[in-house]
C-alpha cells in the first residue's frame, strides 16, 4: 500500500482534485451569462496574465525562438475555437451533453494522429472509434432536441484533438507551461480579432459581480492553477495513470451538473446508455492498450 505521505499518493490526490476542477469548468460555463466568444476572451486573458504572474514569482524564463512563438501563436487559434465550441455546446444544450460530446476526443485522436504522423491505425483504435460512434449515434437519436449542442461539442472535441496532437510534438522540446502560455496569448489575440471584425467590441457586454467572480475562478483556478498542477504531477505519475484519471472529467462534470442544476440535467435513458458506451470505451481503451503493450514487450 502507498503511504498517505508518499509523493505518489500526494500527487494522486492533487491529480483527482485537478480533474474535478476541470469538470467544474462546464458548470461555470453554464452559470456565466455572457456569450461563448466573450466568455473565452475573458477566460484566456485572465489565464495568461495569472500564468505570467506565476512565471515571475518562480523566476522562470519564458523566452522562445520566433519560429516556436509563431507555431504556438497559431495553435492558439485552434485552442480558442475548442473553448468557444465547448461553451456554445453548453449554452445550446446542457453541461452533461457537452461533456459527453467532448469525450469523442478519443475518437478523433485515434483517427487523426496516425494520419498526421503517417502511422498505421491499429485494430484496437478502429474498434474504439466504432464503439464511440455507436454511443454518439444513440445520444443523437434520443436527444435530438439537443442536436445543435451535440454538434458544437463534437467540433470542440475535434479542435482539442488537433491541438493535442500538435502539442505532443511541442512537449518534446519545451515545458508544457510555456506551451500553454503562448497558446493562451494566441487564443486571446485571435478571439480579439474575431470580435473586432464582427464589431463585437462595439456591443456592450454586461458583467455583473457574479459573472466577474465566476470568470476569475474560471481563468485562474480552472485554467492556470489546474494546468500547472496537472503538469506537475507527471513528475511522479506515469502517463498511463494520468490519462486514466483524466477520463473521470466528464463523470465529475455530470455529477456536479446534477447537484447544481437538478432536473434541467435529467436526460432520457437512451442518453445514459450512449454516454455509458462512450465513457466505458474510453476507460477500457488505455487498460487494453497497456496490456497489449506489455505482451509485445515480453
Backbone as CSV, one residue per row, in Angstrom:
resi,resn,N_x,N_y,N_z,CA_x,CA_y,CA_z,C_x,C_y,C_z
1,UNK,0.830,-1.209,0.000,0.000,0.000,0.000,0.862,1.255,0.000
2,UNK,0.320,2.324,-0.601,1.045,3.575,-0.640,0.814,4.348,0.641
3,UNK,1.879,4.909,1.186,1.750,5.748,2.367,1.036,7.039,1.999
4,UNK,0.114,7.537,2.883,-0.604,8.785,2.596,0.343,9.953,2.366
5,UNK,1.584,9.835,2.941,2.544,10.932,2.817,3.523,10.728,1.664
6,UNK,3.408,9.601,0.952,4.330,9.333,-0.146,4.070,10.289,-1.307
7,UNK,5.116,10.606,-2.114,4.941,11.528,-3.239,3.872,11.066,-4.227
8,UNK,3.793,9.736,-4.458,2.808,9.217,-5.407,1.391,9.429,-4.879
9,UNK,1.165,9.117,-3.593,-0.167,9.305,-3.001,-0.574,10.774,-3.032
10,UNK,0.365,11.634,-2.679,0.082,13.073,-2.675,-0.273,13.571,-4.071
11,UNK,0.477,13.108,-5.063,0.229,13.543,-6.436,-1.057,12.959,-7.010
12,UNK,-1.431,11.746,-6.553,-2.709,11.171,-6.971,-3.877,12.020,-6.470
13,UNK,-3.768,12.489,-5.227,-4.801,13.360,-4.653,-4.868,14.670,-5.432
14,UNK,-3.692,15.247,-5.724,-3.630,16.506,-6.486,-4.256,16.327,-7.865
15,UNK,-3.963,15.189,-8.517,-4.499,14.939,-9.853,-6.018,14.805,-9.828
16,UNK,-6.553,14.074,-8.847,-8.006,13.925,-8.743,-8.680,15.281,-8.507
17,UNK,-8.068,16.111,-7.661,-8.609,17.456,-7.419,-8.561,18.284,-8.700
18,UNK,-7.463,18.153,-9.450,-7.301,18.891,-10.706,-8.363,18.483,-11.723
19,UNK,-8.579,17.178,-11.871,-9.588,16.679,-12.819,-10.985,17.102,-12.382
20,UNK,-11.221,17.096,-11.074,-12.503,17.568,-10.525,-12.715,19.042,-10.890
21,UNK,-11.655,19.839,-10.803,-11.726,21.268,-11.160,-12.032,21.426,-12.648
22,UNK,-11.395,20.584,-13.479,-11.687,20.639,-14.927,-13.156,20.316,-15.187
23,UNK,-13.691,19.360,-14.430,-15.108,19.031,-14.562,-16.004,20.187,-14.160
24,UNK,-15.521,21.036,-13.241,-16.280,22.194,-12.772,-16.338,23.305,-13.822
25,UNK,-15.439,23.259,-14.822,-15.408,24.265,-15.883,-16.755,24.380,-16.587
26,UNK,-17.368,23.224,-16.873,-18.665,23.229,-17.552,-19.746,23.912,-16.733
27,UNK,-19.697,23.736,-15.415,-20.676,24.372,-14.529,-20.547,25.887,-14.614
28,UNK,-19.311,26.377,-14.554,-19.074,27.818,-14.641,-19.522,28.366,-15.995
29,UNK,-19.281,27.569,-17.065,-19.707,27.989,-18.401,-21.209,28.186,-18.487
30,UNK,-21.960,27.343,-17.759,-23.423,27.452,-17.746,-23.885,28.615,-16.869
31,UNK,-23.148,28.885,-15.796,-23.544,29.926,-14.853,-23.226,31.335,-15.350
32,UNK,-22.150,31.479,-16.141,-21.764,32.795,-16.656,-22.724,33.186,-17.770
33,UNK,-23.284,34.374,-17.688,-24.395,34.763,-18.566,-23.981,35.258,-19.948
34,UNK,-22.718,35.626,-20.156,-22.311,36.215,-21.436,-22.125,35.154,-22.512
35,UNK,-22.098,35.587,-23.789,-21.948,34.670,-24.925,-20.594,33.964,-24.885
36,UNK,-20.507,32.844,-25.606,-19.314,31.988,-25.580,-18.040,32.723,-25.993
37,UNK,-18.111,33.565,-27.035,-16.913,34.265,-27.523,-16.355,35.208,-26.470
38,UNK,-17.229,35.971,-25.821,-16.787,36.889,-24.770,-16.279,36.119,-23.562
39,UNK,-16.932,35.009,-23.267,-16.522,34.171,-22.141,-15.091,33.675,-22.338
40,UNK,-14.789,33.194,-23.542,-13.441,32.697,-23.838,-12.438,33.841,-23.824
41,UNK,-12.843,35.010,-24.339,-11.959,36.189,-24.357,-11.507,36.537,-22.951
42,UNK,-12.435,36.603,-22.021,-12.097,36.920,-20.633,-11.306,35.783,-19.986
43,UNK,-11.694,34.554,-20.299,-11.024,33.404,-19.679,-9.539,33.375,-20.019
44,UNK,-9.219,33.479,-21.313,-7.815,33.373,-21.709,-7.008,34.591,-21.260
45,UNK,-7.640,35.759,-21.215,-6.960,36.962,-20.717,-6.546,36.776,-19.266
46,UNK,-7.495,36.362,-18.435,-7.201,36.130,-17.013,-6.186,35.009,-16.856
47,UNK,-6.311,33.965,-17.686,-5.437,32.796,-17.572,-3.986,33.126,-17.899
48,UNK,-3.735,33.810,-19.033,-2.328,34.035,-19.389,-1.698,35.116,-18.512
49,UNK,-2.490,36.062,-18.010,-1.954,37.068,-17.082,-1.572,36.403,-15.760
50,UNK,-2.426,35.541,-15.244,-2.125,34.853,-13.980,-0.974,33.869,-14.155
51,UNK,-0.885,33.237,-15.342,0.223,32.323,-15.608,1.540,33.097,-15.698
52,UNK,1.484,34.290,-16.276,2.680,35.149,-16.344,3.135,35.533,-14.928
53,UNK,2.170,35.826,-14.057,2.494,36.147,-12.664,3.182,34.959,-11.990
54,UNK,2.744,33.742,-12.341,3.367,32.530,-11.807,4.820,32.418,-12.271
55,UNK,5.065,32.700,-13.546,6.432,32.650,-14.082,7.332,33.667,-13.389
56,UNK,6.803,34.878,-13.170,7.577,35.935,-12.499,7.907,35.508,-11.068
57,UNK,6.897,34.957,-10.376,7.089,34.523,-8.991,8.138,33.418,-8.895
58,UNK,8.087,32.457,-9.837,9.018,31.328,-9.842,10.330,31.646,-10.565
59,UNK,10.410,32.861,-11.122,11.597,33.306,-11.879,11.920,32.348,-13.031
60,UNK,10.864,31.996,-13.781,11.008,31.086,-14.925,11.132,31.899,-16.207
61,UNK,12.137,31.599,-17.009,12.321,32.295,-18.283,11.263,31.837,-19.292
62,UNK,10.690,32.781,-20.011,9.652,32.439,-20.993,10.129,32.718,-22.431
63,UNK,11.424,32.866,-22.597,11.970,33.153,-23.925,11.869,31.922,-24.831
64,UNK,11.399,32.152,-26.047,11.353,31.104,-27.072,11.779,31.725,-28.400
65,UNK,12.108,30.886,-29.363,12.501,31.397,-30.679,11.285,31.962,-31.407
66,UNK,11.549,32.766,-32.426,10.471,33.352,-33.225,9.628,32.268,-33.882
67,UNK,10.299,31.219,-34.377,9.604,30.109,-35.039,8.661,29.397,-34.062
68,UNK,9.164,29.150,-32.854,8.339,28.490,-31.831,7.150,29.360,-31.443
69,UNK,7.413,30.647,-31.274,6.329,31.573,-30.910,5.209,31.543,-31.945
70,UNK,5.584,31.586,-33.225,4.576,31.599,-34.291,3.772,30.298,-34.319
71,UNK,4.446,29.162,-34.112,3.750,27.874,-34.086,2.717,27.841,-32.967
72,UNK,3.139,28.266,-31.771,2.241,28.254,-30.615,1.141,29.304,-30.755
73,UNK,1.490,30.440,-31.328,0.531,31.530,-31.526,-0.603,31.081,-32.445
74,UNK,-0.266,30.420,-33.535,-1.294,29.964,-34.478,-2.060,28.756,-33.922
75,UNK,-1.393,27.917,-33.120,-2.102,26.824,-32.455,-3.143,27.381,-31.495
76,UNK,-2.857,28.571,-30.937,-3.796,29.234,-30.039,-5.156,29.480,-30.674
77,UNK,-5.178,29.649,-32.006,-6.460,29.843,-32.706,-7.329,28.593,-32.580
78,UNK,-6.704,27.424,-32.649,-7.443,26.158,-32.524,-7.919,25.978,-31.086
79,UNK,-7.060,26.377,-30.125,-7.441,26.317,-28.710,-8.665,27.191,-28.460
80,UNK,-8.651,28.403,-29.036,-9.780,29.335,-28.878,-11.063,28.738,-29.444
81,UNK,-10.970,28.130,-30.633,-12.147,27.501,-31.238,-12.675,26.369,-30.365
82,UNK,-11.758,25.587,-29.807,-12.148,24.481,-28.920,-13.002,24.988,-27.770
83,UNK,-12.555,26.037,-27.109,-13.288,26.555,-25.951,-14.591,27.244,-26.351
84,UNK,-14.565,27.972,-27.471,-15.791,28.637,-27.933,-16.855,27.596,-28.254
85,UNK,-16.468,26.545,-28.998,-17.417,25.475,-29.334,-17.911,24.762,-28.069
86,UNK,-17.017,24.558,-27.096,-17.396,23.861,-25.872,-18.443,24.657,-25.089
87,UNK,-18.179,25.934,-24.871,-19.129,26.752,-24.113,-20.411,27.000,-24.898
88,UNK,-20.304,27.051,-26.237,-21.508,27.192,-27.053,-22.350,25.924,-26.976
89,UNK,-21.676,24.762,-26.861,-22.371,23.488,-26.702,-23.177,23.484,-25.407
90,UNK,-22.562,23.988,-24.331,-23.250,24.061,-23.038,-24.475,24.967,-23.127
91,UNK,-24.303,26.132,-23.764,-25.388,27.110,-23.834,-26.480,26.670,-24.818
92,UNK,-26.150,25.754,-25.747,-27.138,25.250,-26.705,-27.816,23.968,-26.225
93,UNK,-27.277,23.365,-25.161,-27.857,22.111,-24.653,-27.762,22.093,-23.127
94,UNK,-26.966,21.158,-22.601,-26.742,21.070,-21.154,-25.271,20.747,-20.913
95,UNK,-24.846,20.865,-19.656,-23.462,20.530,-19.293,-23.180,19.054,-19.591
96,UNK,-24.122,18.177,-19.260,-23.939,16.733,-19.469,-23.743,16.403,-20.944
97,UNK,-24.588,16.982,-21.808,-24.487,16.741,-23.255,-23.136,17.225,-23.781
98,UNK,-22.721,18.421,-23.347,-21.453,18.996,-23.813,-20.267,18.132,-23.398
99,UNK,-20.258,17.665,-22.146,-19.139,16.874,-21.643,-19.049,15.507,-22.311
100,UNK,-20.194,14.856,-22.516,-20.170,13.547,-23.176,-19.755,13.701,-24.641
101,UNK,-20.228,14.755,-25.305,-19.827,15.014,-26.697,-18.325,15.266,-26.777
102,UNK,-17.797,15.991,-25.794,-16.363,16.281,-25.751,-15.534,15.014,-25.574
103,UNK,-16.140,13.976,-24.995,-15.435,12.711,-24.788,-15.057,12.034,-26.110
104,UNK,-15.671,12.478,-27.210,-15.323,11.924,-28.529,-13.918,12.328,-28.964
105,UNK,-13.235,13.097,-28.130,-11.830,13.457,-28.364,-10.997,12.213,-28.668
106,UNK,-11.270,11.127,-27.941,-10.539,9.872,-28.150,-10.732,9.354,-29.571
107,UNK,-11.948,9.459,-30.083,-12.260,9.009,-31.440,-11.462,9.804,-32.470
108,UNK,-11.515,11.130,-32.371,-10.823,11.982,-33.342,-9.308,11.783,-33.281
109,UNK,-8.779,11.624,-32.068,-7.338,11.426,-31.920,-6.909,10.089,-32.519
110,UNK,-7.731,9.053,-32.308,-7.429,7.721,-32.843,-7.358,7.740,-34.364
111,UNK,-8.152,8.622,-34.993,-8.171,8.715,-36.456,-7.077,9.656,-36.971
112,UNK,-6.985,10.848,-36.349,-6.112,11.906,-36.876,-4.629,11.694,-36.576
113,UNK,-4.320,11.191,-35.370,-2.904,11.070,-35.000,-2.123,10.158,-35.948
114,UNK,-2.614,8.955,-36.261,-1.871,8.122,-37.212,-1.776,8.765,-38.604
115,UNK,-2.820,9.494,-39.012,-2.817,10.140,-40.329,-1.777,11.253,-40.373
116,UNK,-1.782,12.129,-39.360,-0.859,13.269,-39.334,0.583,12.832,-39.087
117,UNK,0.759,11.750,-38.331,2.111,11.260,-38.045,2.544,10.147,-39.001
118,UNK,1.663,9.873,-39.990,1.946,8.855,-41.012,2.229,7.488,-40.391
119,UNK,1.339,7.096,-39.477,1.443,5.801,-38.823,0.236,4.946,-39.191
120,UNK,0.346,3.656,-38.966,-0.753,2.741,-39.255,-1.777,2.781,-38.127
121,UNK,-3.056,2.855,-38.486,-4.122,2.847,-37.475,-4.272,1.419,-36.957
122,UNK,-4.200,1.250,-35.644,-4.282,-0.089,-35.054,-5.723,-0.591,-35.028
123,UNK,-5.862,-1.906,-34.985,-7.195,-2.533,-34.911,-7.933,-2.099,-33.650
124,UNK,-7.198,-1.976,-32.535,-7.788,-1.550,-31.267,-8.391,-0.154,-31.397
125,UNK,-7.700,0.752,-32.071,-8.198,2.117,-32.247,-9.427,2.151,-33.153
126,UNK,-9.458,1.272,-34.165,-10.615,1.189,-35.059,-11.852,0.729,-34.274
127,UNK,-11.674,-0.318,-33.438,-12.779,-0.830,-32.613,-13.245,0.239,-31.628
128,UNK,-12.289,0.927,-31.001,-12.609,2.001,-30.054,-13.432,3.083,-30.733
129,UNK,-12.969,3.509,-31.899,-13.682,4.540,-32.657,-15.090,4.111,-33.031
130,UNK,-15.244,2.854,-33.425,-16.553,2.327,-33.821,-17.528,2.346,-32.640
131,UNK,-17.057,1.942,-31.452,-17.909,1.935,-30.254,-18.317,3.349,-29.851
132,UNK,-17.388,4.309,-29.968,-17.705,5.702,-29.632,-18.734,6.264,-30.607
133,UNK,-18.618,5.901,-31.887,-19.595,6.332,-32.897,-20.993,5.807,-32.541
134,UNK,-21.059,4.547,-32.085,-22.347,3.967,-31.661,-22.937,4.787,-30.510
135,UNK,-22.082,5.135,-29.518,-22.534,5.932,-28.385,-23.036,7.302,-28.810
136,UNK,-22.313,7.969,-29.724,-22.721,9.289,-30.219,-24.040,9.183,-30.983
137,UNK,-24.177,8.135,-31.791,-25.419,7.931,-32.551,-26.617,7.786,-31.605
138,UNK,-26.434,7.021,-30.518,-27.524,6.818,-29.557,-27.936,8.136,-28.898
139,UNK,-26.950,8.971,-28.578,-27.257,10.268,-27.967,-28.001,11.155,-28.955
140,UNK,-27.553,11.181,-30.222,-28.241,11.948,-31.264,-29.682,11.479,-31.407
141,UNK,-29.878,10.150,-31.378,-31.201,9.576,-31.605,-32.179,9.920,-30.479
142,UNK,-31.696,9.830,-29.235,-32.594,10.027,-28.101,-32.627,11.471,-27.582
143,UNK,-31.645,12.292,-27.980,-31.624,13.690,-27.552,-31.570,14.614,-28.778
144,UNK,-32.471,14.374,-29.736,-32.460,15.138,-30.993,-32.721,16.623,-30.767
145,UNK,-33.387,16.980,-29.659,-33.637,18.395,-29.366,-32.362,19.137,-28.979
146,UNK,-31.303,18.377,-28.679,-30.015,18.987,-28.341,-28.985,18.777,-29.456
147,UNK,-29.457,18.539,-30.678,-28.547,18.217,-31.781,-27.523,19.325,-32.039
148,UNK,-27.937,20.602,-31.917,-27.006,21.721,-32.139,-25.901,21.692,-31.086
149,UNK,-26.292,21.468,-29.830,-25.307,21.386,-28.755,-24.358,20.217,-28.935
150,UNK,-24.864,19.083,-29.423,-24.020,17.907,-29.671,-23.006,18.202,-30.773
151,UNK,-23.460,18.872,-31.841,-22.562,19.217,-32.954,-21.456,20.156,-32.480
152,UNK,-21.813,21.157,-31.687,-20.795,22.062,-31.129,-19.815,21.288,-30.250
153,UNK,-20.331,20.329,-29.455,-19.468,19.519,-28.608,-18.498,18.667,-29.409
154,UNK,-18.985,18.106,-30.520,-18.125,17.299,-31.396,-17.060,18.165,-32.069
155,UNK,-17.431,19.381,-32.483,-16.459,20.313,-33.084,-15.396,20.714,-32.061
156,UNK,-15.834,20.893,-30.803,-14.897,21.211,-29.729,-13.894,20.075,-29.535
157,UNK,-14.395,18.831,-29.580,-13.522,17.663,-29.428,-12.545,17.553,-30.589
158,UNK,-13.012,17.858,-31.800,-12.143,17.815,-32.983,-10.994,18.807,-32.833
159,UNK,-11.310,20.033,-32.408,-10.267,21.053,-32.220,-9.291,20.630,-31.123
160,UNK,-9.829,20.068,-30.027,-8.973,19.608,-28.929,-8.032,18.506,-29.403
161,UNK,-8.535,17.637,-30.263,-7.715,16.555,-30.798,-6.559,17.103,-31.634
162,UNK,-6.861,18.089,-32.478,-5.843,18.669,-33.368,-4.730,19.339,-32.575
163,UNK,-5.118,20.210,-31.596,-4.044,20.901,-30.877,-3.319,19.974,-29.893
164,UNK,-3.971,18.904,-29.461,-3.289,17.924,-28.605,-2.204,17.186,-29.386
165,UNK,-2.506,16.855,-30.635,-1.525,16.181,-31.497,-0.352,17.108,-31.785
166,UNK,-0.662,18.381,-32.045,0.393,19.378,-32.277,1.271,19.507,-31.033
167,UNK,0.630,19.576,-29.867,1.371,19.744,-28.608,2.187,18.514,-28.234
168,UNK,1.778,17.346,-28.723,2.540,16.131,-28.424,3.937,16.206,-29.038
169,UNK,4.073,17.007,-30.097,5.400,17.239,-30.702,6.130,18.354,-29.972
170,UNK,5.387,19.424,-29.628,5.995,20.570,-28.960,6.549,20.207,-27.577
171,UNK,5.865,19.303,-26.873,6.246,18.964,-25.498,7.610,18.275,-25.436
172,UNK,8.078,17.758,-26.577,9.376,17.090,-26.603,10.527,18.066,-26.435
173,UNK,10.281,19.342,-26.730,11.364,20.329,-26.761,11.250,21.454,-25.741
174,UNK,10.074,21.610,-25.097,9.912,22.740,-24.172,8.871,22.414,-23.106
175,UNK,8.915,23.119,-21.970,7.976,22.853,-20.868,6.525,23.087,-21.271
176,UNK,5.643,22.278,-20.709,4.214,22.372,-21.037,3.635,23.729,-20.658
177,UNK,4.102,24.299,-19.526,3.574,25.588,-19.083,3.907,26.703,-20.073
178,UNK,5.080,26.634,-20.686,5.478,27.637,-21.695,4.590,27.495,-22.933
179,UNK,4.349,26.252,-23.349,3.462,25.991,-24.489,2.091,26.591,-24.216
180,UNK,1.558,26.312,-23.030,0.237,26.806,-22.653,0.193,28.328,-22.648
181,UNK,1.232,28.959,-22.113,1.271,30.423,-22.004,1.142,31.086,-23.370
182,UNK,1.940,30.656,-24.328,1.914,31.301,-25.649,0.668,30.922,-26.447
183,UNK,0.152,29.730,-26.215,-1.103,29.364,-26.876,-2.272,30.176,-26.320
184,UNK,-2.239,30.454,-25.024,-3.284,31.286,-24.415,-3.228,32.711,-24.957
185,UNK,-2.020,33.228,-25.124,-1.872,34.563,-25.724,-2.423,34.554,-27.146
186,UNK,-2.054,33.514,-27.913,-2.559,33.393,-29.276,-4.071,33.303,-29.308
187,UNK,-4.636,32.499,-28.402,-6.096,32.349,-28.332,-6.769,33.692,-28.068
188,UNK,-6.208,34.469,-27.140,-6.777,35.780,-26.799,-6.723,36.744,-27.983
189,UNK,-5.583,36.753,-28.676,-5.430,37.653,-29.837,-6.403,37.268,-30.942
190,UNK,-6.550,35.957,-31.219,-7.443,35.518,-32.295,-8.908,35.778,-31.958
191,UNK,-9.293,35.580,-30.701,-10.668,35.894,-30.306,-10.898,37.404,-30.385
192,UNK,-9.883,38.192,-29.989,-9.979,39.654,-30.079,-10.159,40.090,-31.533
193,UNK,-9.407,39.446,-32.431,-9.509,39.768,-33.861,-10.905,39.440,-34.386
194,UNK,-11.443,38.290,-33.962,-12.793,37.894,-34.375,-13.828,38.907,-33.888
195,UNK,-13.736,39.302,-32.640,-14.676,40.272,-32.078,-14.532,41.633,-32.753
196,UNK,-13.303,41.951,-33.171,-13.049,43.238,-33.835,-13.705,43.292,-35.210
197,UNK,-13.530,42.228,-36.011,-14.078,42.243,-37.374,-15.592,42.051,-37.386
198,UNK,-16.124,41.452,-36.327,-17.587,41.284,-36.239,-18.222,42.409,-35.423
199,UNK,-17.391,43.413,-35.090,-17.832,44.571,-34.304,-18.403,44.161,-32.947
200,UNK,-17.834,43.074,-32.420,-18.282,42.591,-31.121,-17.932,43.513,-29.973
201,UNK,-16.820,44.280,-30.156,-16.410,45.188,-29.089,-17.323,46.409,-28.990
202,UNK,-18.068,46.673,-30.068,-18.976,47.818,-30.049,-20.234,47.536,-29.232
203,UNK,-20.585,46.251,-29.183,-21.777,45.871,-28.406,-21.417,45.823,-26.926
204,UNK,-22.155,46.492,-26.088,-21.844,46.493,-24.651,-22.027,45.105,-24.030
205,UNK,-21.038,44.683,-23.250,-21.103,43.400,-22.563,-21.382,43.659,-21.088
206,UNK,-22.518,43.195,-20.642,-22.920,43.428,-19.254,-22.345,42.338,-18.353
207,UNK,-21.466,42.751,-17.445,-20.864,41.818,-16.499,-21.261,42.219,-15.086
208,UNK,-22.092,41.386,-14.466,-22.451,41.681,-13.084,-21.381,41.089,-12.163
209,UNK,-21.390,41.443,-10.882,-20.356,40.943,-9.954,-20.247,39.418,-9.925
210,UNK,-21.378,38.732,-10.101,-21.353,37.259,-10.100,-20.581,36.731,-11.301
211,UNK,-20.839,37.310,-12.497,-20.110,36.909,-13.705,-18.607,37.140,-13.529
212,UNK,-18.238,38.297,-12.977,-16.823,38.624,-12.770,-16.157,37.620,-11.832
213,UNK,-16.862,37.250,-10.780,-16.314,36.282,-9.819,-16.116,34.915,-10.476
214,UNK,-17.124,34.471,-11.229,-17.032,33.175,-11.905,-15.934,33.176,-12.969
215,UNK,-15.796,34.290,-13.707,-14.752,34.403,-14.726,-13.361,34.351,-14.088
216,UNK,-13.215,34.985,-12.944,-11.924,34.969,-12.246,-11.572,33.548,-11.812
217,UNK,-12.552,32.823,-11.277,-12.326,31.424,-10.874,-11.992,30.573,-12.101
218,UNK,-12.734,30.795,-13.196,-12.520,30.038,-14.437,-11.121,30.274,-14.999
219,UNK,-10.681,31.545,-15.009,-9.385,31.886,-15.594,-8.200,31.492,-14.740
220,UNK,-8.361,31.546,-13.416,-7.238,31.243,-12.523,-7.253,29.784,-12.058
221,UNK,-8.237,29.447,-11.236,-8.287,28.101,-10.636,-8.472,27.015,-11.691
222,UNK,-9.449,27.216,-12.610,-9.795,26.166,-13.583,-8.882,26.130,-14.804
223,UNK,-8.075,27.168,-15.001,-7.194,27.178,-16.171,-5.729,27.194,-15.755
224,UNK,-5.248,28.321,-15.203,-3.827,28.434,-14.867,-3.394,27.461,-13.773
225,UNK,-4.050,27.523,-12.624,-3.649,26.690,-11.483,-3.815,25.203,-11.807
226,UNK,-4.967,24.842,-12.381,-5.234,23.441,-12.705,-4.241,22.918,-13.743
227,UNK,-3.896,23.763,-14.698,-2.967,23.322,-15.739,-1.579,23.066,-15.157
228,UNK,-1.084,24.008,-14.353,0.242,23.853,-13.744,0.263,22.622,-12.840
229,UNK,-0.810,22.407,-12.078,-0.899,21.234,-11.196,-0.917,19.945,-11.999
230,UNK,-1.671,19.956,-13.107,-1.770,18.779,-13.959,-0.432,18.378,-14.557
231,UNK,0.382,19.373,-14.870,1.720,19.097,-15.424,2.665,18.631,-14.318
232,UNK,2.575,19.276,-13.144,3.498,18.982,-12.045,3.422,17.530,-11.582
233,UNK,2.220,16.934,-11.559,2.067,15.560,-11.056,2.752,14.537,-11.959
234,UNK,3.038,14.924,-13.201,3.662,13.989,-14.137,5.097,13.638,-13.745
235,UNK,5.654,14.378,-12.775,6.998,14.053,-12.293,6.999,12.738,-11.528
236,UNK,5.861,12.395,-10.909,5.768,11.189,-10.089,4.864,10.111,-10.672
237,UNK,3.891,10.509,-11.500,2.908,9.558,-12.016,3.173,9.243,-13.481
238,UNK,2.885,8.008,-13.863,3.068,7.596,-15.255,2.024,8.250,-16.145
239,UNK,2.339,8.366,-17.428,1.402,8.959,-18.389,0.111,8.148,-18.445
240,UNK,0.233,6.810,-18.320,-0.938,5.934,-18.335,-1.874,6.256,-17.171
241,UNK,-1.298,6.416,-15.991,-2.097,6.702,-14.797,-2.785,8.066,-14.920
242,UNK,-2.050,9.039,-15.427,-2.603,10.381,-15.604,-3.763,10.343,-16.597
243,UNK,-3.570,9.643,-17.727,-4.616,9.548,-18.754,-5.862,8.862,-18.215
244,UNK,-5.665,7.812,-17.416,-6.789,7.053,-16.871,-7.633,7.920,-15.938
245,UNK,-6.978,8.665,-15.045,-7.696,9.503,-14.087,-8.336,10.713,-14.778
246,UNK,-7.691,11.220,-15.820,-8.237,12.359,-16.570,-9.576,11.993,-17.213
247,UNK,-9.763,10.719,-17.519,-11.040,10.263,-18.100,-12.228,10.448,-17.154
248,UNK,-11.947,10.755,-15.884,-13.021,10.990,-14.916,-13.651,12.380,-15.064
249,UNK,-13.040,13.243,-15.886,-13.550,14.615,-16.014,-15.045,14.676,-16.359
250,UNK,-15.505,13.982,-17.433,-16.946,14.050,-17.720,-17.803,13.444,-16.621
251,UNK,-17.282,12.446,-15.905,-18.038,11.829,-14.809,-18.238,12.845,-13.687
252,UNK,-17.134,13.497,-13.284,-17.228,14.534,-12.255,-18.152,15.659,-12.709
253,UNK,-18.002,16.059,-13.980,-18.804,17.161,-14.512,-20.294,16.868,-14.499
254,UNK,-20.663,15.654,-14.888,-22.085,15.266,-14.925,-22.671,15.213,-13.510
255,UNK,-21.888,14.688,-12.562,-22.343,14.652,-11.163,-22.543,16.074,-10.633
256,UNK,-21.591,16.952,-10.919,-21.693,18.353,-10.484,-22.896,19.040,-11.133
257,UNK,-23.138,18.718,-12.412,-24.282,19.319,-13.119,-25.602,18.945,-12.451
258,UNK,-25.709,17.683,-12.014,-26.912,17.244,-11.290,-27.082,18.024,-9.983
259,UNK,-25.959,18.207,-9.278,-26.010,18.906,-7.997,-26.390,20.377,-8.161
260,UNK,-25.904,20.999,-9.238,-26.137,22.432,-9.440,-27.465,22.730,-10.145
261,UNK,-27.823,21.894,-11.132,-28.956,22.238,-11.989,-30.134,21.269,-11.889
262,UNK,-29.976,20.166,-11.173,-31.088,19.258,-10.906,-31.799,18.753,-12.144
263,UNK,-33.106,18.976,-12.224,-33.952,18.433,-13.287,-33.537,18.883,-14.680
264,UNK,-32.929,20.072,-14.774,-32.504,20.587,-16.074,-31.502,19.641,-16.741
265,UNK,-30.760,18.887,-15.920,-29.731,17.995,-16.443,-30.222,16.551,-16.626
266,UNK,-31.490,16.300,-16.322,-32.032,14.947,-16.483,-32.266,14.650,-17.963
267,UNK,-31.779,13.506,-18.399,-31.876,13.103,-19.807,-32.696,11.811,-19.929
268,UNK,-32.891,11.384,-21.169,-33.586,10.127,-21.415,-32.654,8.951,-21.099
269,UNK,-33.243,7.778,-20.972,-32.450,6.569,-20.708,-31.466,6.313,-21.851
270,UNK,-31.887,6.646,-23.087,-31.018,6.458,-24.244,-29.738,7.262,-24.152
271,UNK,-29.846,8.474,-23.597,-28.650,9.317,-23.427,-27.650,8.628,-22.512
272,UNK,-28.146,8.086,-21.392,-27.242,7.478,-20.417,-26.626,6.182,-20.944
273,UNK,-27.383,5.452,-21.757,-26.821,4.247,-22.372,-25.708,4.638,-23.341
274,UNK,-25.970,5.659,-24.163,-24.964,6.150,-25.101,-23.739,6.697,-24.381
275,UNK,-23.980,7.452,-23.301,-22.876,8.005,-22.515,-22.058,6.887,-21.880
276,UNK,-22.749,5.844,-21.406,-22.065,4.702,-20.784,-21.191,3.977,-21.799
277,UNK,-21.685,3.844,-23.042,-20.899,3.205,-24.113,-19.630,4.009,-24.377
278,UNK,-19.769,5.343,-24.486,-18.624,6.209,-24.773,-17.624,6.189,-23.623
279,UNK,-18.098,6.455,-22.404,-17.196,6.534,-21.250,-16.580,5.172,-20.928
280,UNK,-17.385,4.103,-21.070,-16.855,2.762,-20.836,-15.738,2.429,-21.811
281,UNK,-15.940,2.803,-23.069,-14.915,2.565,-24.100,-13.650,3.346,-23.792
282,UNK,-13.821,4.616,-23.378,-12.663,5.460,-23.066,-11.872,4.897,-21.890
283,UNK,-12.581,4.376,-20.882,-11.900,3.808,-19.724,-11.181,2.509,-20.081
284,UNK,-11.797,1.671,-20.898,-11.219,0.378,-21.241,-10.045,0.503,-22.210
285,UNK,-10.078,1.528,-23.075,-9.047,1.684,-24.110,-7.629,1.692,-23.537
286,UNK,-7.313,2.567,-22.536,-5.933,2.562,-22.020,-5.572,1.260,-21.317
287,UNK,-6.537,0.614,-20.652,-6.264,-0.666,-19.994,-5.842,-1.732,-21.009
288,UNK,-6.656,-1.873,-22.066,-6.374,-2.885,-23.091,-5.071,-2.563,-23.822
289,UNK,-4.866,-1.263,-24.099,-3.647,-0.842,-24.797,-2.415,-1.147,-23.951
290,UNK,-2.523,-0.936,-22.644,-1.408,-1.203,-21.736,-1.109,-2.694,-21.666
291,UNK,-2.161,-3.517,-21.611,-1.986,-4.982,-21.588,-1.324,-5.458,-22.885
292,UNK,-1.790,-4.894,-24.003,-1.241,-5.250,-25.313,0.238,-4.873,-25.411
293,UNK,0.578,-3.685,-24.842,1.961,-3.210,-24.883,2.876,-4.134,-24.059
294,UNK,2.364,-4.585,-22.904,3.157,-5.480,-22.050,3.405,-6.815,-22.722
295,UNK,2.396,-7.325,-23.456,2.567,-8.611,-24.154,3.612,-8.507,-25.271
296,UNK,3.604,-7.354,-25.969,4.576,-7.163,-27.046,5.989,-7.041,-26.504
297,UNK,6.123,-6.377,-25.316,7.448,-6.164,-24.734,8.078,-7.414,-24.138
298,UNK,7.246,-8.450,-23.915,7.760,-9.709,-23.321,8.554,-10.507,-24.341
